[in-house]
């Protein structure tokens, strides 16, 4: 039997060789952000691929946080107004970034360039955004630029 603690309500896409875990409350736009990254990626980003939608299984493996789709949901994604759709997907990806949607605590000039969060003993970069469109731009900026240090 699978460990239910290893499964979270989230979406995940792969951009290049790194995964973006998209977390947020129901209705925050997790699937919408995943679809936007896959179907209409910012020019600064490599093409994205679906890994998982709705349920993401997470596990630590050799110092890496690995995301996989729930077996019964593999290759499925919800598109509001269209229902559940099937699309090509990756069976797993190493998670490098976490996007928290509908976060009310976004800071204009955070003390650190990007937040960090530990999941399953692995530290990953974390970005907070109020909307999927804001998250899309923040993620593209995070991946296409370097930290500023004075």
VMD Tcl script that builds the backbone (N, CA, C; Angstrom):
set m [mol new atoms 450]
animate dup $m
set s [atomselect $m all]
$s set {name element resname resid chain x y z} {
  {N N UNK 1 A 0.835 -1.192 0.000}
  {CA C UNK 1 A 0.000 0.000 0.000}
  {C C UNK 1 A 0.872 1.245 0.000}
  {N N UNK 2 A 0.490 2.268 -0.818}
  {CA C UNK 2 A 1.264 3.492 -0.915}
  {C C UNK 2 A 1.086 4.343 0.334}
  {N N UNK 3 A 2.124 5.086 0.665}
  {CA C UNK 3 A 2.098 6.001 1.793}
  {C C UNK 3 A 1.285 7.234 1.397}
  {N N UNK 4 A 0.112 7.475 2.012}
  {CA C UNK 4 A -0.697 8.620 1.631}
  {C C UNK 4 A -0.019 9.951 1.900}
  {N N UNK 5 A 0.919 9.994 2.835}
  {CA C UNK 5 A 1.628 11.237 3.120}
  {C C UNK 5 A 2.514 11.653 1.959}
  {N N UNK 6 A 2.885 10.722 1.081}
  {CA C UNK 6 A 3.748 11.028 -0.048}
  {C C UNK 6 A 2.981 11.657 -1.204}
  {N N UNK 7 A 1.663 11.683 -1.129}
  {CA C UNK 7 A 0.833 12.245 -2.184}
  {C C UNK 7 A 0.276 13.583 -1.723}
  {N N UNK 8 A 0.452 14.626 -2.550}
  {CA C UNK 8 A -0.086 15.936 -2.196}
  {C C UNK 8 A -0.989 16.447 -3.308}
  {N N UNK 9 A -1.889 17.357 -2.936}
  {CA C UNK 9 A -2.775 18.003 -3.901}
  {C C UNK 9 A -1.976 19.112 -4.568}
  {N N UNK 10 A -1.548 18.882 -5.805}
  {CA C UNK 10 A -0.684 19.819 -6.522}
  {C C UNK 10 A -0.661 19.443 -7.993}
  {N N UNK 11 A 0.052 20.227 -8.775}
  {CA C UNK 11 A 0.355 19.902 -10.166}
  {C C UNK 11 A 1.863 19.955 -10.312}
  {N N UNK 12 A 2.378 19.341 -11.361}
  {CA C UNK 12 A 3.819 19.362 -11.593}
  {C C UNK 12 A 4.094 19.327 -13.089}
  {N N UNK 13 A 5.016 20.193 -13.530}
  {CA C UNK 13 A 5.471 20.174 -14.914}
  {C C UNK 13 A 6.989 20.075 -14.919}
  {N N UNK 14 A 7.519 19.562 -16.013}
  {CA C UNK 14 A 8.966 19.500 -16.214}
  {C C UNK 14 A 9.351 20.595 -17.196}
  {N N UNK 15 A 10.363 21.369 -16.840}
  {CA C UNK 15 A 10.929 22.368 -17.742}
  {C C UNK 15 A 12.391 21.999 -17.875}
  {N N UNK 16 A 12.767 21.534 -19.063}
  {CA C UNK 16 A 14.108 20.989 -19.225}
  {C C UNK 16 A 14.231 19.758 -18.352}
  {N N UNK 17 A 15.300 19.689 -17.550}
  {CA C UNK 17 A 15.480 18.523 -16.688}
  {C C UNK 17 A 15.002 18.764 -15.265}
  {N N UNK 18 A 14.362 19.919 -15.006}
  {CA C UNK 18 A 13.896 20.237 -13.663}
  {C C UNK 18 A 12.391 20.322 -13.579}
  {N N UNK 19 A 11.877 19.962 -12.412}
  {CA C UNK 19 A 10.445 19.991 -12.196}
  {C C UNK 19 A 9.992 21.212 -11.422}
  {N N UNK 20 A 8.774 21.660 -11.730}
  {CA C UNK 20 A 8.136 22.761 -11.017}
  {C C UNK 20 A 6.902 22.180 -10.336}
  {N N UNK 21 A 6.909 22.172 -9.031}
  {CA C UNK 21 A 5.774 21.712 -8.250}
  {C C UNK 21 A 4.883 22.915 -8.001}
  {N N UNK 22 A 3.594 22.804 -8.360}
  {CA C UNK 22 A 2.648 23.918 -8.242}
  {C C UNK 22 A 1.649 23.565 -7.157}
  {N N UNK 23 A 1.657 24.353 -6.087}
  {CA C UNK 23 A 0.841 24.066 -4.919}
  {C C UNK 23 A -0.105 25.236 -4.661}
  {N N UNK 24 A -1.257 24.956 -4.087}
  {CA C UNK 24 A -2.197 26.006 -3.739}
  {C C UNK 24 A -3.548 25.412 -3.401}
  {N N UNK 25 A -4.435 26.225 -2.831}
  {CA C UNK 25 A -5.762 25.719 -2.474}
  {C C UNK 25 A -6.588 25.394 -3.718}
  {N N UNK 26 A -7.653 24.657 -3.526}
  {CA C UNK 26 A -8.550 24.306 -4.618}
  {C C UNK 26 A -9.037 25.580 -5.296}
  {N N UNK 27 A -8.978 25.603 -6.624}
  {CA C UNK 27 A -9.437 26.758 -7.385}
  {C C UNK 27 A -8.412 27.859 -7.555}
  {N N UNK 28 A -7.187 27.679 -7.039}
  {CA C UNK 28 A -6.160 28.718 -7.120}
  {C C UNK 28 A -5.570 28.856 -8.518}
  {N N UNK 29 A -5.692 27.820 -9.356}
  {CA C UNK 29 A -5.161 27.900 -10.709}
  {C C UNK 29 A -3.964 27.002 -10.971}
  {N N UNK 30 A -3.812 25.928 -10.205}
  {CA C UNK 30 A -2.672 25.018 -10.387}
  {C C UNK 30 A -2.672 24.402 -11.783}
  {N N UNK 31 A -3.802 23.837 -12.183}
  {CA C UNK 31 A -3.892 23.214 -13.511}
  {C C UNK 31 A -3.763 24.270 -14.607}
  {N N UNK 32 A -4.351 25.440 -14.371}
  {CA C UNK 32 A -4.273 26.533 -15.348}
  {C C UNK 32 A -2.821 26.947 -15.567}
  {N N UNK 33 A -2.053 27.103 -14.482}
  {CA C UNK 33 A -0.643 27.454 -14.614}
  {C C UNK 33 A 0.107 26.350 -15.355}
  {N N UNK 34 A -0.147 25.100 -15.017}
  {CA C UNK 34 A 0.512 23.986 -15.712}
  {C C UNK 34 A 0.210 24.043 -17.212}
  {N N UNK 35 A -1.056 24.247 -17.572}
  {CA C UNK 35 A -1.429 24.332 -18.993}
  {C C UNK 35 A -0.763 25.523 -19.670}
  {N N UNK 36 A -0.715 26.668 -18.996}
  {CA C UNK 36 A -0.064 27.854 -19.588}
  {C C UNK 36 A 1.418 27.588 -19.831}
  {N N UNK 37 A 2.087 26.928 -18.877}
  {CA C UNK 37 A 3.513 26.632 -19.057}
  {C C UNK 37 A 3.739 25.635 -20.187}
  {N N UNK 38 A 2.824 24.691 -20.357}
  {CA C UNK 38 A 2.948 23.671 -21.403}
  {C C UNK 38 A 2.574 24.224 -22.773}
  {N N UNK 39 A 1.432 24.899 -22.867}
  {CA C UNK 39 A 0.882 25.311 -24.164}
  {C C UNK 39 A 1.308 26.705 -24.616}
  {N N UNK 40 A 1.683 27.564 -23.670}
  {CA C UNK 40 A 2.040 28.945 -23.998}
  {C C UNK 40 A 3.163 29.414 -23.082}
  {N N UNK 41 A 4.334 28.760 -23.182}
  {CA C UNK 41 A 5.415 29.090 -22.244}
  {C C UNK 41 A 6.000 30.475 -22.528}
  {N N UNK 42 A 6.460 31.153 -21.485}
  {CA C UNK 42 A 7.190 32.407 -21.717}
  {C C UNK 42 A 8.398 32.126 -22.609}
  {N N UNK 43 A 8.767 33.094 -23.439}
  {CA C UNK 43 A 9.900 32.914 -24.366}
  {C C UNK 43 A 11.187 32.544 -23.650}
  {N N UNK 44 A 11.330 32.958 -22.407}
  {CA C UNK 44 A 12.565 32.721 -21.657}
  {C C UNK 44 A 12.698 31.276 -21.182}
  {N N UNK 45 A 11.624 30.485 -21.293}
  {CA C UNK 45 A 11.651 29.121 -20.760}
  {C C UNK 45 A 11.689 28.070 -21.866}
  {N N UNK 46 A 12.322 26.964 -21.553}
  {CA C UNK 46 A 12.278 25.796 -22.438}
  {C C UNK 46 A 10.850 25.249 -22.426}
  {N N UNK 47 A 10.479 24.477 -23.433}
  {CA C UNK 47 A 9.131 23.881 -23.433}
  {C C UNK 47 A 8.901 23.039 -22.172}
  {N N UNK 48 A 7.673 23.074 -21.694}
  {CA C UNK 48 A 7.305 22.324 -20.492}
  {C C UNK 48 A 6.502 21.091 -20.874}
  {N N UNK 49 A 6.546 20.082 -19.998}
  {CA C UNK 49 A 5.777 18.856 -20.184}
  {C C UNK 49 A 5.026 18.541 -18.900}
  {N N UNK 50 A 3.848 17.992 -19.036}
  {CA C UNK 50 A 3.076 17.574 -17.877}
  {C C UNK 50 A 3.776 16.411 -17.181}
  {N N UNK 51 A 3.807 16.464 -15.867}
  {CA C UNK 51 A 4.224 15.320 -15.051}
  {C C UNK 51 A 2.998 14.795 -14.316}
  {N N UNK 52 A 2.292 15.702 -13.612}
  {CA C UNK 52 A 1.127 15.265 -12.833}
  {C C UNK 52 A 0.170 16.430 -12.622}
  {N N UNK 53 A -1.099 16.103 -12.484}
  {CA C UNK 53 A -2.104 17.102 -12.140}
  {C C UNK 53 A -3.019 16.515 -11.073}
  {N N UNK 54 A -3.399 17.322 -10.137}
  {CA C UNK 54 A -4.304 17.003 -9.036}
  {C C UNK 54 A -3.607 16.268 -7.891}
  {N N UNK 55 A -2.977 15.143 -8.140}
  {CA C UNK 55 A -2.247 14.395 -7.109}
  {C C UNK 55 A -0.824 14.167 -7.592}
  {N N UNK 56 A 0.136 14.557 -6.769}
  {CA C UNK 56 A 1.548 14.370 -7.091}
  {C C UNK 56 A 2.167 13.522 -5.993}
  {N N UNK 57 A 2.837 12.460 -6.382}
  {CA C UNK 57 A 3.552 11.607 -5.433}
  {C C UNK 57 A 4.992 12.117 -5.344}
  {N N UNK 58 A 5.443 12.376 -4.117}
  {CA C UNK 58 A 6.784 12.895 -3.879}
  {C C UNK 58 A 7.590 11.908 -3.055}
  {N N UNK 59 A 8.869 11.802 -3.386}
  {CA C UNK 59 A 9.768 10.945 -2.625}
  {C C UNK 59 A 11.190 11.472 -2.765}
  {N N UNK 60 A 11.974 11.287 -1.721}
  {CA C UNK 60 A 13.389 11.627 -1.775}
  {C C UNK 60 A 14.141 10.423 -2.323}
  {N N UNK 61 A 15.035 10.676 -3.267}
  {CA C UNK 61 A 15.853 9.610 -3.851}
  {C C UNK 61 A 17.247 10.159 -4.113}
  {N N UNK 62 A 18.221 9.673 -3.390}
  {CA C UNK 62 A 19.618 10.061 -3.568}
  {C C UNK 62 A 19.801 11.578 -3.533}
  {N N UNK 63 A 19.183 12.239 -2.559}
  {CA C UNK 63 A 19.340 13.669 -2.389}
  {C C UNK 63 A 18.511 14.531 -3.327}
  {N N UNK 64 A 17.574 13.925 -4.032}
  {CA C UNK 64 A 16.728 14.647 -4.981}
  {C C UNK 64 A 15.270 14.403 -4.637}
  {N N UNK 65 A 14.452 15.441 -4.751}
  {CA C UNK 65 A 13.013 15.293 -4.578}
  {C C UNK 65 A 12.419 14.908 -5.925}
  {N N UNK 66 A 11.792 13.740 -5.989}
  {CA C UNK 66 A 11.253 13.227 -7.247}
  {C C UNK 66 A 9.730 13.275 -7.204}
  {N N UNK 67 A 9.134 13.800 -8.280}
  {CA C UNK 67 A 7.674 13.870 -8.413}
  {C C UNK 67 A 7.224 12.885 -9.484}
  {N N UNK 68 A 6.113 12.206 -9.198}
  {CA C UNK 68 A 5.495 11.263 -10.131}
  {C C UNK 68 A 3.989 11.486 -10.097}
  {N N UNK 69 A 3.296 11.148 -11.184}
  {CA C UNK 69 A 1.834 11.246 -11.150}
  {C C UNK 69 A 1.235 10.097 -10.352}
  {N N UNK 70 A 0.044 10.312 -9.805}
  {CA C UNK 70 A -0.709 9.204 -9.224}
  {C C UNK 70 A -1.037 8.266 -10.385}
  {N N UNK 71 A -0.814 6.962 -10.250}
  {CA C UNK 71 A -0.980 6.048 -11.382}
  {C C UNK 71 A -2.313 6.178 -12.131}
  {N N UNK 72 A -3.412 6.328 -11.417}
  {CA C UNK 72 A -4.710 6.406 -12.103}
  {C C UNK 72 A -4.946 7.751 -12.784}
  {N N UNK 73 A -4.108 8.756 -12.482}
  {CA C UNK 73 A -4.271 10.087 -13.072}
  {C C UNK 73 A -3.167 10.434 -14.067}
  {N N UNK 74 A -2.252 9.526 -14.317}
  {CA C UNK 74 A -1.125 9.791 -15.213}
  {C C UNK 74 A -1.620 10.211 -16.592}
  {N N UNK 75 A -1.104 11.336 -17.070}
  {CA C UNK 75 A -1.468 11.827 -18.398}
  {C C UNK 75 A -2.785 12.574 -18.451}
  {N N UNK 76 A -3.405 12.839 -17.302}
  {CA C UNK 76 A -4.675 13.555 -17.264}
  {C C UNK 76 A -4.476 14.931 -16.625}
  {N N UNK 77 A -5.184 15.929 -17.167}
  {CA C UNK 77 A -5.149 17.276 -16.607}
  {C C UNK 77 A -6.513 17.914 -16.768}
  {N N UNK 78 A -6.920 18.682 -15.770}
  {CA C UNK 78 A -8.218 19.353 -15.844}
  {C C UNK 78 A -8.066 20.699 -16.534}
  {N N UNK 79 A -8.943 20.958 -17.487}
  {CA C UNK 79 A -9.002 22.252 -18.157}
  {C C UNK 79 A -10.392 22.823 -17.903}
  {N N UNK 80 A -10.461 23.863 -17.068}
  {CA C UNK 80 A -11.776 24.440 -16.752}
  {C C UNK 80 A -12.524 24.778 -18.029}
  {N N UNK 81 A -13.774 24.366 -18.068}
  {CA C UNK 81 A -14.605 24.612 -19.234}
  {C C UNK 81 A -14.567 23.472 -20.237}
  {N N UNK 82 A -13.533 22.633 -20.161}
  {CA C UNK 82 A -13.406 21.488 -21.068}
  {C C UNK 82 A -13.450 20.157 -20.334}
  {N N UNK 83 A -13.202 20.174 -19.049}
  {CA C UNK 83 A -13.174 18.942 -18.275}
  {C C UNK 83 A -11.787 18.332 -18.251}
  {N N UNK 84 A -11.734 17.047 -17.973}
  {CA C UNK 84 A -10.460 16.341 -17.879}
  {C C UNK 84 A -9.995 15.975 -19.285}
  {N N UNK 85 A -8.736 16.269 -19.567}
  {CA C UNK 85 A -8.144 16.021 -20.891}
  {C C UNK 85 A -6.948 15.088 -20.736}
  {N N UNK 86 A -6.628 14.358 -21.784}
  {CA C UNK 86 A -5.456 13.478 -21.801}
  {C C UNK 86 A -4.368 14.147 -22.631}
  {N N UNK 87 A -3.117 14.079 -22.136}
  {CA C UNK 87 A -1.986 14.606 -22.902}
  {C C UNK 87 A -0.721 13.822 -22.551}
  {N N UNK 88 A 0.271 13.966 -23.402}
  {CA C UNK 88 A 1.555 13.312 -23.160}
  {C C UNK 88 A 2.114 13.806 -21.825}
  {N N UNK 89 A 2.838 12.923 -21.138}
  {CA C UNK 89 A 3.409 13.308 -19.849}
  {C C UNK 89 A 4.713 12.577 -19.601}
  {N N UNK 90 A 5.499 13.115 -18.695}
  {CA C UNK 90 A 6.718 12.453 -18.228}
  {C C UNK 90 A 6.357 11.617 -17.016}
  {N N UNK 91 A 6.955 10.460 -16.869}
  {CA C UNK 91 A 6.625 9.602 -15.727}
  {C C UNK 91 A 7.207 10.094 -14.403}
  {N N UNK 92 A 8.241 10.936 -14.433}
  {CA C UNK 92 A 8.829 11.475 -13.205}
  {C C UNK 92 A 9.745 12.636 -13.562}
  {N N UNK 93 A 10.066 13.439 -12.557}
  {CA C UNK 93 A 11.009 14.550 -12.736}
  {C C UNK 93 A 11.611 14.892 -11.383}
  {N N UNK 94 A 12.823 15.408 -11.394}
  {CA C UNK 94 A 13.467 15.920 -10.181}
  {C C UNK 94 A 12.936 17.323 -9.938}
  {N N UNK 95 A 12.308 17.545 -8.794}
  {CA C UNK 95 A 11.719 18.847 -8.482}
  {C C UNK 95 A 12.821 19.824 -8.083}
  {N N UNK 96 A 12.836 20.973 -8.757}
  {CA C UNK 96 A 13.827 22.017 -8.468}
  {C C UNK 96 A 13.185 23.275 -7.884}
  {N N UNK 97 A 11.899 23.506 -8.229}
  {CA C UNK 97 A 11.235 24.739 -7.831}
  {C C UNK 97 A 9.827 24.441 -7.341}
  {N N UNK 98 A 9.375 25.247 -6.394}
  {CA C UNK 98 A 8.022 25.169 -5.852}
  {C C UNK 98 A 7.345 26.510 -6.084}
  {N N UNK 99 A 6.142 26.484 -6.657}
  {CA C UNK 99 A 5.332 27.690 -6.817}
  {C C UNK 99 A 4.122 27.551 -5.911}
  {N N UNK 100 A 3.963 28.509 -4.996}
  {CA C UNK 100 A 2.784 28.557 -4.130}
  {C C UNK 100 A 1.823 29.590 -4.697}
  {N N UNK 101 A 0.656 29.126 -5.136}
  {CA C UNK 101 A -0.355 30.025 -5.698}
  {C C UNK 101 A -1.298 30.535 -4.623}
  {N N UNK 102 A -1.877 31.701 -4.889}
  {CA C UNK 102 A -2.841 32.349 -4.004}
  {C C UNK 102 A -2.223 32.661 -2.659}
  {N N UNK 103 A -0.921 32.898 -2.657}
  {CA C UNK 103 A -0.227 33.236 -1.420}
  {C C UNK 103 A -0.445 34.707 -1.125}
  {N N UNK 104 A -0.952 35.004 0.021}
  {CA C UNK 104 A -1.216 36.385 0.384}
  {C C UNK 104 A -0.004 37.118 0.910}
  {N N UNK 105 A 1.120 36.414 1.079}
  {CA C UNK 105 A 2.287 37.023 1.710}
  {C C UNK 105 A 3.397 37.356 0.726}
  {N N UNK 106 A 3.051 37.667 -0.533}
  {CA C UNK 106 A 4.106 38.006 -1.490}
  {C C UNK 106 A 4.728 39.338 -1.090}
  {N N UNK 107 A 6.030 39.413 -1.183}
  {CA C UNK 107 A 6.775 40.587 -0.763}
  {C C UNK 107 A 7.454 41.207 -1.970}
  {N N UNK 108 A 7.347 42.528 -2.098}
  {CA C UNK 108 A 7.928 43.200 -3.254}
  {C C UNK 108 A 9.438 42.996 -3.308}
  {N N UNK 109 A 10.108 43.203 -2.221}
  {CA C UNK 109 A 11.561 43.042 -2.165}
  {C C UNK 109 A 11.893 42.093 -1.020}
  {N N UNK 110 A 11.835 40.779 -1.260}
  {CA C UNK 110 A 12.114 39.829 -0.178}
  {C C UNK 110 A 13.561 39.941 0.281}
  {N N UNK 111 A 13.822 39.506 1.514}
  {CA C UNK 111 A 15.182 39.569 2.046}
  {C C UNK 111 A 16.107 38.595 1.335}
  {N N UNK 112 A 15.551 37.526 0.797}
  {CA C UNK 112 A 16.333 36.567 0.018}
  {C C UNK 112 A 15.813 36.599 -1.417}
  {N N UNK 113 A 16.667 36.327 -2.425}
  {CA C UNK 113 A 16.235 36.384 -3.816}
  {C C UNK 113 A 15.022 35.497 -4.094}
  {N N UNK 114 A 14.994 34.342 -3.567}
  {CA C UNK 114 A 13.831 33.462 -3.673}
  {C C UNK 114 A 13.780 32.686 -2.371}
  {N N UNK 115 A 12.577 32.385 -1.926}
  {CA C UNK 115 A 12.465 31.614 -0.700}
  {C C UNK 115 A 12.930 30.187 -0.923}
  {N N UNK 116 A 13.020 29.462 0.141}
  {CA C UNK 116 A 13.382 28.052 0.067}
  {C C UNK 116 A 12.468 27.286 0.995}
  {N N UNK 117 A 12.228 26.045 0.639}
  {CA C UNK 117 A 11.415 25.188 1.498}
  {C C UNK 117 A 11.996 23.788 1.457}
  {N N UNK 118 A 11.913 23.130 2.601}
  {CA C UNK 118 A 12.384 21.756 2.682}
  {C C UNK 118 A 11.194 20.820 2.546}
  {N N UNK 119 A 11.314 19.861 1.640}
  {CA C UNK 119 A 10.287 18.841 1.434}
  {C C UNK 119 A 10.973 17.488 1.399}
  {N N UNK 120 A 10.548 16.580 2.247}
  {CA C UNK 120 A 11.145 15.243 2.337}
  {C C UNK 120 A 12.654 15.319 2.537}
  {N N UNK 121 A 13.091 16.339 3.297}
  {CA C UNK 121 A 14.504 16.488 3.599}
  {C C UNK 121 A 15.325 17.141 2.498}
  {N N UNK 122 A 14.685 17.588 1.426}
  {CA C UNK 122 A 15.385 18.214 0.294}
  {C C UNK 122 A 14.976 19.683 0.228}
  {N N UNK 123 A 15.949 20.578 0.106}
  {CA C UNK 123 A 15.647 22.006 0.007}
  {C C UNK 123 A 15.457 22.398 -1.457}
  {N N UNK 124 A 14.351 23.095 -1.747}
  {CA C UNK 124 A 14.087 23.569 -3.108}
  {C C UNK 124 A 13.723 25.049 -3.057}
  {N N UNK 125 A 13.904 25.749 -4.186}
  {CA C UNK 125 A 13.543 27.166 -4.267}
  {C C UNK 125 A 12.026 27.301 -4.309}
  {N N UNK 126 A 11.516 28.345 -3.638}
  {CA C UNK 126 A 10.071 28.566 -3.542}
  {C C UNK 126 A 9.733 29.991 -3.950}
  {N N UNK 127 A 8.691 30.124 -4.777}
  {CA C UNK 127 A 8.176 31.420 -5.209}
  {C C UNK 127 A 6.701 31.474 -4.840}
  {N N UNK 128 A 6.255 32.602 -4.289}
  {CA C UNK 128 A 4.847 32.803 -3.957}
  {C C UNK 128 A 4.231 33.764 -4.960}
  {N N UNK 129 A 2.992 33.490 -5.361}
  {CA C UNK 129 A 2.293 34.358 -6.304}
  {C C UNK 129 A 0.808 34.354 -5.992}
  {N N UNK 130 A 0.154 35.464 -6.308}
  {CA C UNK 130 A -1.284 35.568 -6.073}
  {C C UNK 130 A -2.093 34.896 -7.175}
  {N N UNK 131 A -1.564 34.895 -8.405}
  {CA C UNK 131 A -2.304 34.334 -9.545}
  {C C UNK 131 A -1.387 33.470 -10.396}
  {N N UNK 132 A -1.990 32.663 -11.259}
  {CA C UNK 132 A -1.221 31.827 -12.179}
  {C C UNK 132 A -0.401 32.672 -13.143}
  {N N UNK 133 A -0.960 33.777 -13.636}
  {CA C UNK 133 A -0.211 34.623 -14.567}
  {C C UNK 133 A 0.985 35.287 -13.886}
  {N N UNK 134 A 0.803 35.730 -12.639}
  {CA C UNK 134 A 1.919 36.292 -11.899}
  {C C UNK 134 A 2.987 35.216 -11.677}
  {N N UNK 135 A 2.577 34.012 -11.325}
  {CA C UNK 135 A 3.511 32.914 -11.098}
  {C C UNK 135 A 4.300 32.589 -12.356}
  {N N UNK 136 A 3.643 32.634 -13.497}
  {CA C UNK 136 A 4.288 32.338 -14.787}
  {C C UNK 136 A 5.439 33.303 -15.048}
  {N N UNK 137 A 5.211 34.594 -14.801}
  {CA C UNK 137 A 6.245 35.598 -15.017}
  {C C UNK 137 A 7.350 35.468 -13.964}
  {N N UNK 138 A 6.974 35.261 -12.699}
  {CA C UNK 138 A 7.983 35.099 -11.651}
  {C C UNK 138 A 8.864 33.884 -11.912}
  {N N UNK 139 A 8.261 32.791 -12.321}
  {CA C UNK 139 A 9.024 31.578 -12.606}
  {C C UNK 139 A 9.979 31.804 -13.774}
  {N N UNK 140 A 9.503 32.436 -14.838}
  {CA C UNK 140 A 10.369 32.730 -15.987}
  {C C UNK 140 A 11.522 33.633 -15.561}
  {N N UNK 141 A 11.240 34.610 -14.716}
  {CA C UNK 141 A 12.287 35.515 -14.228}
  {C C UNK 141 A 13.295 34.758 -13.378}
  {N N UNK 142 A 12.813 33.906 -12.493}
  {CA C UNK 142 A 13.696 33.111 -11.638}
  {C C UNK 142 A 14.635 32.242 -12.471}
  {N N UNK 143 A 14.098 31.620 -13.518}
  {CA C UNK 143 A 14.903 30.691 -14.312}
  {C C UNK 143 A 15.788 31.375 -15.350}
  {N N UNK 144 A 15.420 32.590 -15.776}
  {CA C UNK 144 A 16.160 33.254 -16.850}
  {C C UNK 144 A 17.138 34.314 -16.362}
  {N N UNK 145 A 17.173 34.568 -15.046}
  {CA C UNK 145 A 18.059 35.601 -14.513}
  {C C UNK 145 A 18.892 35.046 -13.373}
  {N N UNK 146 A 19.879 35.815 -12.964}
  {CA C UNK 146 A 20.718 35.441 -11.826}
  {C C UNK 146 A 20.369 36.318 -10.628}
  {N N UNK 147 A 20.678 35.829 -9.437}
  {CA C UNK 147 A 20.457 36.606 -8.219}
  {C C UNK 147 A 21.348 37.858 -8.254}
  {N N UNK 148 A 20.825 38.949 -7.707}
  {CA C UNK 148 A 21.576 40.192 -7.599}
  {C C UNK 148 A 22.205 40.271 -6.216}
  {N N UNK 149 A 23.476 40.509 -6.167}
  {CA C UNK 149 A 24.170 40.661 -4.892}
  {C C UNK 149 A 24.941 41.966 -4.928}
  {N N UNK 150 A 24.734 42.836 -3.900}
  {CA C UNK 150 A 25.501 44.086 -3.883}
  {C C UNK 150 A 26.731 43.918 -3.045}
}
mol reanalyze $m
mol bondsrecalc $m
mol representation Tube
mol addrep $m
